[in-house]
């Protein structure tokens, strides 16, 4: 950390320490208008302190974030091309692996039908299936099974797996729409 940043942090630490002492002197439970006014004034100063801390933080992080955005923008076209190529090559490999699995499945069915018809002995069939299994295709780079979730009936999904989008509900409520299953109301909260 640079010396300037260290100095900024020390200033903020001092301000936080002063704030804590002032807050400790305030009543925990407000019982009079005078106490309310005191708490209100301190809360205004706490809010200003928070804004000042945010401003100092942004003065340090903004140049870094701007540089980061420029660097990401510079490399994005290259990454897009490479990612697209990677997806294409993976899709080609996956298609080959699926085709090989299908070929093996068809061969196993063909052998099973010959055994059923009596044109192939069971021992020969077992030998041929074992031989086909040994002739596994080299899938360098690995193959993995990915679990895919496909929603068939949203109504049948247990409640604990459903996520409520409160932002969308609030926006709809403000537009005057009624949302079944929810209740919207305004609550009073203190502000600066």
C-alpha positions, 0 to 999 in steps of 0.5 A: 500500500502506498504512503498516501493510502496509508495516511488516508486510512489513518485519517479514517480510523481516527474519524471512526474512533471519534464517531464511536465515542460520540455514539456511545454517549447517546441514549440507547432508547430515545425517550424525549424530543431532545434525545431524538434531535441529538441522535438525528444530528449525530446520524447526519454526521455519520452519514456525511462520514460514510459519504466522505469515506466512499469519496476517498475510496473512489478517489483511489479505486477509480483510476485502477478500475478505469485502467482495468476496464481499458485492459479488459476492453483491449483483450476482449476481442481476442478472448471472444475469438479464442472462446468461440474457437474453444467452444467449436472444438469442444462441440466437435469432440463431443459429437465424435464421442456421442457418435462412438457411443451410438455406434457401440450401442447399435453394435451391442443391439445387433449382437443381442439380436443375433443371440436371440435368433440363434445365429450367434452363441452367447460365449461369442457374443460376450467375447465380441462385446468385451472386445468392443469395450476394449476398443475404446476411443482415446478421449484425451482432454477428458470427458465429464458428465454435466448435470442438466436441469430441465424444468418440466412443470414449475407447479410441481417444484417444491417451494424451497427451490423457487426464488422470489424476484423482489425487485420485479415484484416491487416494480410491478407494484409501483406500476399498480399491478397486483401480484398473487401470493404477495403483499406489498406495503410501505414501511416507515424508516428513518433517513438522514 
